[in-house]
Amino acid sequence: MRFLLFIALLLLPLPAAAQGAIQTLLQTHAEDLANPSRRTIQPVIDDLAASGLPQMPDFLEAWADRRVVQRDADGLFFYGERDGDVYVLRSVEDGSEAGEVGRREASELRPNAGVRRLIATALVQFQLNDPDPERRRAALDALSRNATPELLDPLRASIPTEQNAQIRARKEALERLITLRYGEDQAARLAAIEYLSGGVSLEARAALNNVLTTEIVIGAPGAETNVARQLRIGTDIAEDQALALLAEEGVEVADVSRADRDAVLIANIEDGAVSGLPVASLASETRRWEAYDVLARSGVAPQRAGPDAVSELLAANPIYEVYDEPDPAITAAAATALDEVNARVARAQAADLGLDALSLASIYFLAAIGLAITFGVMGVINMAHGEFIMIGAYTGYVVQQIVPDYTVSLIIALPLAFVVAAAAGVALERLVIRHLLHRPLETLLATFGISVALQQIFKNIFGTQAVPLTSPDWLAGAWTLNDVIGISYIRIAIFVLALMFLGLLVYILRRTRLGLEVRAVTQNPGMAASLGIDPDRVGMATFALGSGIAGVAGVAIGLFAQVTSEMGSGYIVQSFMTVVVGGVGSVLGTLIGAGMIGGLQKGIEWLNPSNTLAAQTYMILFIILFIQFRPRGIIAQKGRFVQ
C-alpha cells in the first residue's frame, strides 16, 4: 500500500513538471484556442500577450501560420509539421523534438482571418520591443503597410523605452501617421499634422493627401458638411462633364425627342391637318417643330426646353467637392501643411538636381581636363582622347580579373590606369602628333582614324559585349538625406577624385618647374625655346599627364557605366564642349565649363525627361550661341591663341 502511494505521489507532479510556462498558460485557454471566434478570443490573446514570456512571439507566429496542433490524447499543444499521415511535433517551450502523432490523433488550430488579425496586433506588441533592432524595424515596416487603430496604443507604449535613435524617430513618425488617420482626439491629430508638415517623406505626403480626399456632391450640401469648394462651370469643370455628372444622378434637361414629337403630331391629325397646318406641309424638321410648338402652346403637348435650359439646370444644381474628413479644422491644417511640404519638396528637388549636376560636372571635368591642357600647350585637337578613357576602364577590368578583392583592385587600378593611358598618350604623341604639329586638319583626321582603330582593337580583344567593372561594397548604395535628396557613393567618390586632381593640377602648374614650363610654352613657345625650354619635351609630358588623367577618369566612369570599346566616344563631345566653354588650357576654365555643361544637361533632362537626346541638341545650340559672345571661352588664355 505504501509502495502504491509512493508511486501515486511520484506520478502526480509529472504533468506539471512536463508542462512549461507556455504550455501551462495555453492549457488555461485550451477550449478557446481549439475553437476560436473573434468575439471570445480577444481576452485569450490579451492574456497571452500580457504574459511577457520570451517564447510567446514564436507561438503567436506559428498560431497565425496554422503550424500549431493539439494532441487529442492529453490536449497538449505542439508545433506540428505534416509529414504524410503523421505530424512531427516540437515543443512550444524550446522547439525541441517531441515525437510524432498520427494525423487523426491531433487537431490543427485554424484561426480565421479575423482571429489572425487579432494575433498580428498582439504580435506587434512583442516585435516593437524585441531586443533585436532588425526585428523592430521589420515590425515597423509591417505596421506602415497595414496600420490599424488597434496598433496605435502598443506603438505609443514602445516609444519611451526605445534606445535606438533612428528606430525611435521612425516610431514617432509612424505614430503621427496612424494618429492622423485613426485618432479621435482633434488636438492629437492637429499635432500630428504639425509634425508631418516639417518633412518631405512620401508617407507624410500620402497621409496629408489622404486627409484631403473629396467626393462630388450635387446640390447644396448640408450645414454639417465639410465643403472643399464649389466647382465653377468652365473653370473647374467643363460643361459637358458637369452635365454628365448630373445625368448620373438622374438630373437632365427635360426636352422632347423627335420620336416623341412625331408621336404627338400623329396623335393630333384631324382632317388631314395638325393645328391647322396641312400634313403635306410638314415635310421638313422646321415645319414639324412649328406644328409641335403650336400644340405645346395650346397645352396639348409638353413645352420644349428653352435656349437657357442648360444654364438654368446647372444653376439649380450646383456641384460641390466635399471632404471625406468631417472636421474642417483638420482639413484646413492638412491643406496648409501640404503646401509647406510641397514647397519643401520643390526645394529638395532643386538641391537633388544640383547634386546630380555637380556629380555630372565632376565626371566631365575628369574627362576634359587632360584634353584642355594638351590642347592649350600643343594646340592639338585629339579625337582619340575618349579612347584613353576607354583604356583606363579596361585596365581596371583586367586588374579585377587578377585581384578579386575589389578594394585592393581599385587601389591598384587607379595608378596603373594612369600609367597605361599616359604611356599610350606618349606613344601617340611621339609616333603621330609631333609629326603633324601646326597642321590641325591632318591632326584631327589622324587622331580620328586612331580612335576608330583603337576601338576595333579593343573590340577584338575583349569582345563586343560590355564587361563589368565592379565597385567595392563600401561604394555600394547611396547617401540619402530624405525621400527626395540622394546621391550614390560612387558619384561622391568621383567628385572627391575630381577635387584631388584639381588640387594636383593647380599645384603642378603653379608650384613646379614643369608647370612653369607648361605655362611658358602655352603663352609663347618661341620665347620659351629661346630660354632653354624644350617645347617638344614639355608637349610630351603634358600629353602624358592629360592622357593619364583620362585613364583615371575611365576607371571612375567604368564603376557605374558600361565598359565597352565605344564608351570613350560617349564623352568626347562633352569634353570638347567643356573645353570650348571654359577656355582652352585653363584648369579653372575647364572646371567652370564642366559645371555649366553638367548643370545645363541636368536642367534640360529635368524639363524634358522623356527625350534624352534633347539635352545634347540644346547643349550644342547653347555652345553655338556662347561662342558668338565668348569665342575664346570663359577664361581666355594669353599667348599662342592671341590674334
C-alpha positions in Angstrom: 0.0 0.0 0.0 2.9 2.3 0.9 4.5 1.4 -2.4 1.4 2.3 -4.4 1.0 5.6 -2.5 4.7 6.4 -3.3 4.1 5.7 -7.0 1.0 7.9 -7.0 2.8 10.8 -5.3 5.6 10.4 -7.8 3.3 10.5 -10.8 1.2 13.4 -9.6 3.7 16.2 -10.3 4.7 14.8 -13.7 2.1 16.7 -15.8 3.0 19.9 -14.2 6.7 19.2 -14.5 6.3 18.3 -18.1 4.4 21.5 -18.8 6.5 24.6 -19.0 5.2 28.1 -18.5 3.8 28.5 -22.1 2.1 25.1 -22.1 0.5 25.8 -18.7 -0.8 29.1 -19.9 -2.2 27.6 -23.1 -4.0 24.9 -21.1 -5.9 27.5 -19.2 -7.4 28.6 -22.5 -7.4 25.3 -24.3 -11.1 25.3 -25.3 -11.0 28.8 -26.7 -7.8 28.1 -28.6 -9.2 24.9 -30.1 -12.4 26.7 -31.2 -11.6 30.4 -31.5 -14.0 33.1 -32.6 -13.4 36.8 -32.9 -15.9 37.5 -30.1 -14.3 35.2 -27.5 -10.6 35.1 -28.4 -9.6 38.7 -27.6 -9.3 38.1 -23.8 -7.2 35.0 -24.5 -4.8 36.9 -26.8 -4.6 39.7 -24.3 -3.7 37.2 -21.6 -1.0 35.6 -23.8 0.4 38.9 -24.7 0.5 40.1 -21.1 2.5 37.0 -20.0 5.7 38.5 -21.2 7.1 35.1 -22.0 10.0 35.3 -24.4 8.8 32.3 -26.4 5.3 33.8 -26.9 6.1 35.7 -30.2 7.2 32.4 -31.8 4.0 30.7 -30.6 1.8 33.6 -31.9 3.5 33.5 -35.3 3.1 29.7 -35.6 -0.6 30.0 -34.5 -1.3 32.6 -37.1 0.5 30.5 -39.7 -1.6 27.4 -38.7 1.5 25.5 -37.5 0.1 24.6 -34.1 -1.6 21.3 -33.3 -3.3 19.9 -30.2 -2.7 16.3 -29.3 -6.1 14.6 -28.7 -4.8 12.2 -26.1 -3.8 14.8 -23.5 -4.9 18.1 -25.0 -1.3 19.5 -25.1 -0.2 21.9 -27.8 2.8 21.5 -30.1 4.3 22.9 -33.2 3.3 20.4 -35.8 4.7 19.8 -39.3 2.7 17.4 -41.5 4.7 14.5 -42.9 2.3 12.2 -44.8 -0.1 10.6 -42.3 1.8 11.9 -39.2 2.6 15.2 -37.5 6.2 15.7 -36.5 5.9 17.5 -33.1 8.1 20.1 -31.5 7.8 21.6 -28.0 6.2 25.0 -27.7 8.7 25.8 -24.9 12.0 25.4 -26.7 11.3 23.9 -30.1 12.9 20.6 -29.2 11.6 17.4 -30.9 8.6 15.9 -29.2 8.0 12.8 -31.2 5.2 12.0 -33.7 1.5 11.5 -33.7 -0.9 10.2 -36.3 -2.8 12.7 -38.4 -6.1 11.6 -36.9 -4.7 11.8 -33.4 -4.2 15.6 -33.4 -6.1 18.7 -34.4 -4.7 21.7 -36.2 -5.5 25.1 -34.8 -7.0 27.0 -37.8 -7.8 30.6 -36.8 -9.9 32.5 -39.3 -8.9 35.8 -40.9 -10.4 37.9 -38.1 -8.6 36.0 -35.4 -5.3 36.2 -37.4 -5.7 40.0 -37.4 -6.0 40.0 -33.6 -3.0 37.7 -33.4 -1.0 40.1 -35.6 -1.9 43.0 -33.4 -0.7 41.2 -30.3 2.4 40.0 -32.1 3.4 43.6 -33.0 3.5 44.4 -29.3 6.3 41.9 -28.9 8.1 42.8 -32.0 8.1 46.6 -31.3 10.0 45.8 -28.1 12.1 42.9 -29.4 15.8 43.1 -28.3 16.8 42.6 -32.0 16.8 46.0 -33.8 16.2 44.3 -37.1 13.0 42.7 -35.8 11.8 46.0 -34.5 12.5 47.6 -38.0 10.6 44.7 -39.6 7.7 45.3 -37.3 7.6 49.0 -38.2 7.7 48.1 -41.9 4.8 45.7 -41.4 3.0 48.3 -39.4 3.4 51.0 -42.1 2.0 48.7 -44.7 -1.0 47.6 -42.6 -1.7 50.1 -40.0 -4.8 49.6 -37.8 -6.3 51.6 -34.9 -5.6 48.8 -32.5 -1.9 49.1 -33.0 -1.7 52.7 -32.0 -1.5 52.1 -28.3 1.2 49.4 -28.4 3.2 51.7 -30.7 2.9 54.6 -28.3 3.9 52.4 -25.4 7.1 51.3 -27.2 8.4 54.8 -27.9 9.6 55.8 -24.4 11.7 52.7 -24.0 13.3 52.8 -27.5 17.1 53.3 -27.2 18.0 53.4 -30.9 17.6 57.0 -32.1 16.9 56.0 -35.7 14.2 53.5 -34.8 12.7 55.9 -32.2 12.4 58.6 -34.9 10.7 56.0 -37.2 8.3 55.0 -34.4 7.4 58.7 -33.7 6.8 59.4 -37.3 4.6 56.3 -37.7 2.7 57.2 -34.6 1.9 60.5 -36.1 0.7 58.9 -39.3 -1.6 56.5 -37.6 -2.8 59.2 -35.2 -3.7 61.4 -38.1 -5.6 58.6 -39.9 -7.3 56.9 -37.0 -7.1 59.2 -34.0 -10.2 60.6 -32.4 -8.7 63.5 -30.4 -8.6 66.7 -32.5 -5.6 68.1 -30.7 -3.6 65.0 -31.2 -4.4 64.9 -34.9 -3.5 68.6 -35.3 -0.2 67.9 -33.5 0.4 65.1 -36.0 -0.3 67.4 -38.9 2.1 69.9 -37.5 4.8 67.2 -37.2 4.3 66.0 -40.7 4.5 69.5 -42.2 8.2 69.5 -41.3 9.2 66.6 -43.5 9.2 65.6 -47.2 8.7 61.8 -46.9 6.4 60.0 -49.2 4.5 58.7 -46.2 3.8 62.2 -44.9 2.6 63.4 -48.2 0.4 60.4 -48.7 -1.1 60.8 -45.2 -1.8 64.5 -45.8 -3.3 63.8 -49.2 -5.5 61.1 -47.7 -7.0 63.7 -45.3 -7.8 65.9 -48.2 -9.7 63.3 -50.4 -13.0 64.6 -51.7 -16.2 63.4 -53.3 -18.6 65.1 -55.6 -22.0 66.2 -54.3 -24.8 67.5 -56.4 -26.9 70.3 -54.9 -26.4 72.4 -51.8 -24.6 70.3 -49.1 -25.9 70.2 -45.5 -24.8 72.6 -42.8 -22.6 70.0 -41.2 -20.8 69.1 -44.4 -17.1 69.9 -44.7 -17.2 71.7 -48.1 -13.9 71.9 -50.1 -15.2 74.1 -52.9 -17.9 74.7 -55.4 -16.9 73.8 -58.9 -17.3 76.6 -61.4 -18.5 75.6 -64.8 -16.0 76.3 -67.5 -13.2 76.9 -64.9 -13.0 74.0 -62.6 -15.1 71.6 -64.7 -16.3 71.6 -68.3 -20.0 72.0 -69.0 -20.3 68.6 -70.7 -18.6 66.9 -67.7 -21.0 68.7 -65.3 -24.0 67.6 -67.4 -22.6 64.0 -67.3 -22.4 64.2 -63.5 -25.9 65.4 -63.3 -27.1 62.7 -65.7 -25.6 60.1 -63.4 -27.8 61.4 -60.6 -30.9 61.4 -62.9 -30.9 65.2 -63.3 -31.2 66.1 -67.0 -32.8 68.9 -69.2 -36.4 67.9 -69.9 -36.5 68.1 -73.7 -38.7 66.5 -76.4 -37.1 63.9 -78.7 -38.0 63.8 -82.4 -39.7 60.4 -81.8 -42.0 61.9 -79.1 -42.7 64.9 -81.3 -43.7 62.8 -84.2 -45.9 60.6 -82.0 -47.7 63.8 -80.7 -48.2 65.1 -84.2 -49.7 61.8 -85.5 -52.0 61.7 -82.5 -53.3 65.2 -83.3 -54.1 64.8 -87.0 -57.6 66.0 -87.8 -59.0 66.3 -91.3 -55.5 66.0 -92.8 -54.0 68.8 -90.7 -52.3 69.3 -87.4 -53.1 72.6 -85.6 -54.4 74.0 -88.9 -51.2 73.0 -90.8 -51.7 70.5 -93.6 -49.9 67.3 -93.1 -48.4 67.6 -96.6 -46.6 70.8 -95.4 -44.8 69.0 -92.6 -42.1 67.5 -94.8 -39.2 69.4 -93.1 -38.0 69.3 -89.5 -38.6 73.0 -89.1 -42.2 72.8 -90.1 -42.8 69.8 -87.8 -41.3 71.7 -84.8 -43.5 74.6 -85.6 -46.6 72.4 -85.6 -45.4 70.9 -82.3 -44.9 74.3 -80.7 -48.5 75.3 -81.6 -49.7 72.2 -79.8 -47.5 72.9 -76.8 -48.8 76.5 -76.5 -52.3 75.2 -76.5 -51.4 72.8 -73.7 -51.8 69.6 -75.8 -48.1 68.7 -75.6 -45.3 69.4 -73.1 -43.2 72.5 -73.7 -39.8 72.2 -75.3 -36.7 73.2 -73.4 -35.7 76.8 -74.0 -32.2 78.1 -75.1 -31.3 78.8 -71.4 -32.4 75.4 -70.1 -28.9 74.0 -69.6 -27.6 77.1 -67.7 -30.7 77.1 -65.6 -30.3 73.4 -64.8 -26.7 73.9 -63.8 -27.6 76.9 -61.7 -30.3 75.0 -59.9 -28.0 72.0 -59.3 -24.6 73.3 -58.1 -21.7 70.8 -57.9 -19.6 70.7 -54.8 -16.5 68.9 -53.7 -16.8 67.9 -50.1 -14.1 66.4 -47.9 -14.3 62.8 -46.7 -12.9 64.2 -43.4 -15.7 65.8 -41.5 -13.6 68.1 -39.3 -12.9 71.5 -41.1 -10.1 72.3 -38.7 -8.3 69.1 -39.7 -8.6 69.6 -43.4 -7.6 73.3 -43.1 -4.5 72.3 -41.2 -3.7 69.5 -43.6 -4.0 71.8 -46.6 -1.7 74.3 -45.1 0.8 71.6 -44.1 0.7 70.0 -47.6 1.5 73.4 -49.2 4.5 73.7 -46.8 5.6 70.1 -47.6 5.3 70.7 -51.4 7.3 73.8 -51.1 10.0 72.0 -49.2 9.9 69.1 -51.7 10.4 71.6 -54.5 13.5 73.0 -52.7 14.7 69.5 -52.0 14.3 68.6 -55.7 16.3 71.6 -56.7 19.0 70.6 -54.3 18.9 67.0 -55.6 19.2 68.3 -59.2 22.1 70.4 -58.1 23.9 67.4 -56.6 23.2 65.4 -59.9 24.6 68.4 -61.9 27.7 68.6 -59.6 28.3 64.9 -59.9 28.0 65.0 -63.7 30.2 68.1 -63.8 32.9 66.2 -61.9 32.8 63.4 -64.4 33.1 65.9 -67.3 35.9 67.7 -65.6 37.9 64.4 -65.2 37.2 63.5 -68.8 38.0 67.0 -70.2 40.9 68.3 -68.1 43.5 66.3 -70.0 42.1 67.4 -73.3 42.2 71.0 -72.1 45.8 71.1 -71.1 47.1 69.3 -74.2 45.1 71.5 -76.4 46.4 74.5 -74.5 50.0 73.5 -74.8 50.2 71.9 -78.2 47.1 73.2 -80.0 46.2 69.7 -81.0 42.6 68.5 -81.5 42.9 65.0 -80.2 39.9 63.0 -81.4 41.3 59.9 -79.7 41.1 61.4 -76.2 38.0 59.3 -75.5 39.9 56.2 -76.2 42.3 57.0 -73.3 39.2 56.9 -71.1 38.4 53.5 -72.6 41.9 52.3 -72.0 41.7 53.2 -68.3 38.4 51.4 -67.9 39.7 48.2 -69.5 42.8 48.5 -67.3 40.6 48.4 -64.2 38.7 45.4 -65.6 41.9 43.5 -66.2 43.2 44.3 -62.7 39.9 43.0 -61.2 40.4 39.7 -63.1 43.7 39.3 -61.4 43.0 40.7 -58.0 39.5 39.6 -56.9 39.4 41.9 -53.9 37.5 44.9 -55.3 39.0 47.4 -52.8 42.6 46.3 -53.4 42.0 46.1 -57.2 40.6 49.7 -57.2 43.7 50.9 -55.3 45.9 49.2 -57.9 43.8 50.1 -60.9 43.8 53.9 -60.4 47.6 54.5 -60.6 48.0 51.7 -63.1 45.3 53.2 -65.4 47.2 56.5 -65.2 50.5 54.8 -66.2 49.0 52.8 -69.0 47.0 55.7 -70.5 49.9 58.0 -70.1 52.2 55.5 -72.0 49.6 55.3 -74.7 49.4 59.1 -74.9 53.2 59.3 -75.2 53.3 56.7 -77.9 50.6 58.7 -79.8 52.4 61.9 -79.4 55.8 60.5 -80.4 54.6 58.5 -83.3 51.9 60.7 -84.8 51.2 64.1 -83.3 54.7 65.5 -83.2 55.0 65.0 -87.0 51.7 66.8 -87.6 52.2 69.9 -85.4 50.7 73.1 -86.8 48.6 71.1 -89.2 45.3 70.9 -87.4 43.2 69.3 -90.2 45.7 66.5 -90.7 46.0 66.0 -86.9 42.2 65.8 -86.5 41.9 63.2 -89.2 44.8 61.2 -88.0 43.6 61.1 -84.4 40.1 60.3 -85.6 41.5 57.3 -87.5 43.5 56.2 -84.5 40.3 56.4 -82.4 38.4 54.1 -84.7 41.4 51.7 -84.8 41.7 51.6 -81.0 38.0 50.8 -80.7 38.3 47.9 -83.1 41.5 46.6 -81.4 39.8 46.5 -78.0 36.7 45.0 -79.5 38.8 42.2 -80.9 40.5 41.6 -77.6 37.6 42.0 -75.1 34.6 41.3 -77.4 31.6 43.4 -78.3 29.7 42.8 -75.0 30.1 45.2 -72.1 32.4 43.9 -69.3 31.8 44.5 -65.6 33.9 46.9 -63.5 32.6 46.2 -60.0 32.8 48.8 -57.3 33.7 47.7 -53.7 31.0 47.2 -51.1 31.8 50.4 -49.4 30.9 52.3 -52.6 27.6 50.5 -52.9 24.3 52.2 -52.1 23.7 55.9 -51.8 23.9 58.8 -49.3 20.2 59.6 -48.7 19.2 62.7 -46.8 15.5 62.2 -47.2 13.0 60.7 -49.7 14.0 63.4 -52.3 17.7 64.1 -51.9 20.1 61.3 -52.5 23.4 60.6 -54.4 25.3 57.4 -54.9 28.6 56.8 -53.1 30.3 56.1 -56.4 29.4 59.6 -57.6 30.6 61.1 -54.3 33.9 59.3 -54.8 34.2 60.6 -58.3 33.6 64.1 -57.0 36.3 63.7 -54.4 38.6 62.3 -57.1 37.9 65.3 -59.3 38.8 67.6 -56.4 42.0 65.7 -55.8 43.1 66.1 -59.4 42.1 69.7 -59.4 44.3 70.3 -56.5 47.1 68.3 -58.0 47.0 70.1 -61.3 46.9 73.5 -59.7 49.9 72.5 -57.6 51.8 71.2 -60.7 51.0 74.3 -62.8 51.7 76.8 -60.1 54.3 75.3 -57.9 56.6 73.0 -60.1 59.1 73.6 -62.8 57.0 71.5 -65.2 54.1 73.8 -64.5 56.2 76.9 -65.2 57.4 75.4 -68.4 53.9 74.4 -69.5 52.6 78.0 -68.9 55.6 79.4 -70.7 55.1 77.1 -73.7 51.4 77.8 -73.7 51.8 81.6 -73.8 54.8 81.9 -76.2 56.5 78.7 -77.4 59.2 80.6 -79.3 60.2 82.7 -76.4 60.2 79.6 -74.1 62.5 77.8 -76.5 64.9 80.7 -76.6 65.1 80.5 -72.8 66.2 76.9 -72.9 62.8 75.1 -72.6 62.3 72.2 -74.9 58.7 72.6 -76.2 58.7 69.0 -77.6 59.6 67.6 -74.2 57.0 69.8 -72.5 54.4 68.8 -75.0 55.2 65.1 -74.5 55.0 65.4 -70.7 51.8 67.4 -70.9 50.3 64.8 -73.3 51.2 62.0 -70.9 49.7 63.9 -68.0 46.5 64.6 -69.8 46.2 61.1 -71.2 46.9 59.6 -67.7 44.1 61.7 -66.1 41.7 60.4 -68.8 42.7 56.9 -67.9 41.9 57.5 -64.2 38.6 59.0 -65.4 37.9 55.8 -67.3 38.2 53.7 -64.1 35.9 56.1 -62.3 33.3 56.1 -65.1 33.5 52.4 -65.5 32.3 51.8 -61.9 28.8 53.0 -62.8 28.7 52.9 -66.7 29.2 50.1 -69.1 32.8 49.3 -70.1 32.8 48.9 -73.9 35.1 49.8 -76.7 32.8 52.7 -77.7 32.5 54.2 -74.2 35.0 56.9 -74.8 33.1 58.3 -77.8 30.2 59.0 -75.5 32.3 61.5 -73.6 34.4 63.1 -76.3 31.6 65.5 -77.4 31.0 66.7 -73.8 34.8 67.0 -73.3 35.2 69.3 -76.3 32.2 71.4 -75.3 33.6 71.7 -71.7 37.0 72.9 -73.1 35.4 75.3 -75.5 33.2 76.9 -72.9 35.8 77.0 -70.2 38.7 78.2 -72.3 41.5 76.0 -73.7 44.5 75.4 -71.5 42.8 76.8 -68.3 42.2 74.4 -65.4 39.8 76.9 -63.8 38.0 77.5 -67.1 37.6 73.7 -67.6 36.1 73.4 -64.1 33.6 76.2 -64.7 32.8 74.8 -68.2 32.2 71.4 -66.7 29.9 72.9 -64.2 27.9 74.8 -66.9 27.7 71.8 -69.2 26.7 69.4 -66.4 24.1 71.9 -64.9 22.7 72.6 -68.4 22.3 68.9 -69.3 20.6 68.0 -66.0 18.3 71.0 -66.3 17.3 70.1 -69.8 16.7 66.5 -68.8 14.6 67.6 -65.8 12.5 69.8 -68.1 12.2 67.1 -70.8 12.8 63.8 -69.1 11.2 61.7 -71.9 13.7 62.9 -74.6 17.4 62.3 -73.6 18.6 63.4 -77.0 17.1 66.8 -76.4 19.8 67.6 -73.9 22.6 67.0 -76.4 20.8 69.1 -79.1 20.1 72.0 -76.8 23.6 72.0 -75.4 25.1 72.2 -78.9 22.8 75.1 -79.6 24.0 76.7 -76.4 27.6 76.3 -77.3 27.0 77.8 -80.8 25.4 80.9 -79.2 28.0 81.1 -76.4 31.0 81.2 -78.7 29.4 84.0 -80.6 29.9 86.2 -77.5 32.9 84.4 -75.9 34.8 82.8 -78.8 37.8 82.0 -76.6 35.9 80.7 -73.6 35.1 81.9 -70.1 38.8 82.2 -69.2 40.7 83.1 -72.3 44.4 82.1 -72.3 47.0 84.6 -73.3 49.7 83.7 -75.7 49.6 81.4 -78.8 45.9 82.0 -79.4 46.0 85.8 -79.3 45.4 87.1 -82.8 
